[in-house]
Amino acid sequence: MGRLADRVAAVAMLAGSALLGAPAAHAAVHDGNWSVLIVTESGTCDAAYRYPVTVANGRINYAGNVGIDLTGTVSPGGAVKVTIRMGDKGANGTGRISGTTGAGTWQGAAANSTCTGRWEAERR
């Protein structure tokens, strides 16, 4: 009986590892260079920012040279979650990318103010 249980466990582990590898492969459809425009719609934050980002295997990273920390994830279906930090300022955003474009919303805070807005992305 122990050998059968060992075989079942081995098959389950192989199947599990195959499933864990699948999302990264599917997320590659979004891989590449993107330009993201962040627009403030409410609050006292600057009117707009544009950031270059890269997507690689479901991970979003800042591709510029300004001292910000921009990281996030994109699911195989295109759902985006991102965080931006620069000194005492920070924002979180969600949305979706598909094909060569994307859009979503964000909210953030700096010192004594809060801001909200939208973001738009295009593949470069």
N, C-alpha and C positions, 0 to 999 in steps of 0.2 A: 504494500500500500504506500510506503514511503517513496518508492521510485515513481509511482504514478503521480503523487503529489509534487515531486520534484520536477517532473516533466511539465505538468500543468503550470507550475510557477515559472518555469523557463519560457514557455510559450507566452504566458501573460506578460513577462518582462520584455520579450522581443516585440510583442504587439504594442505595448505601451511606449517603448522607445521609438517605434516607427510612427506612432501617432504624435509624439512630442516633436519629432522632426518635421512633420508636415506643415505646421503653420509658417515656419521660417521660409520654406520653399515657396509657399503661396504668397507670402508677404513680399517676395522679391518683385512682384509685378509693380510695386510702388517705388522700387529702388531708383535712385537718381538724384540729380540736383534740382532743388526747388527754390523759388523765391517767394517769401511770405510777407505780405503787407498786413500790418496790424494797425487798425483804425480805432481811435477813441471815440465813443459815442456819448459817454456820460462821465463826468468827473473832470479833474484838473490835470490829468496826464497830458503829455505832448500829443499833438493831433494825430501823428502817424509815424510808424517806423517800418523799415523794410529790412528783412534779414535773409541771408542766404543759408539754406539748410541742406543737409544730405539725408537721404533715407537709404538704409542698408539693412536688409533682413529684418525689417520691422522696427528698427531703431532710428530715431530722429536725432540728429546732432547739428549744432551750429557750425557753419563753414566759414564764418567771417573772422575778422581780427580785432573786433572791439571786445573789451573785457566783460562779456556776459556769459552766463551759464544757461544754455537752452538745450533741453533734452526732452525726449518723449518717445512714444510708441505709436505705431500704426498697425492695426490688425489686418489679417488677410482680406477682410471685407472693406477695408479703407477707414475704419473708425480711428480717429486721432485723439490722443491725450498728450498734452505738452505742458512743460513748466519752464518759465523764464525767470532768472534771478540776475539782478545787477545791483550790487551794494545792498541798500535797505529797501529796494524796490523789488516787487515780484508779481507774477501773474500766472494763472492757470488757464488753459484753454482746452476746448473739445471741439470736435467737428468731424468732417469726413473728406477724404480725397478719393478721386476716381479718374482714371485716365490721365489727363494733363492738368486738371484743375482741382481745387478744393475750397472749402469754406467752413466757418464755424464761429464760435463766440469765445470771449475770454472775460475774466474778471481779475482785478489786481489791486494792490495797495502799495502806497509809498508814504512814509512819514505819517502825516495826519489826514490823508485823503484816500479815497477808494475810487476806482475807475472801472468801467466796463466798455466793451466794444465788440467788434467783429474782426475776423481775419479772413484773408483770401490768399490762396496759394496757386502758383502755376509752375509746371515743370519746365525746366530750362534745358 
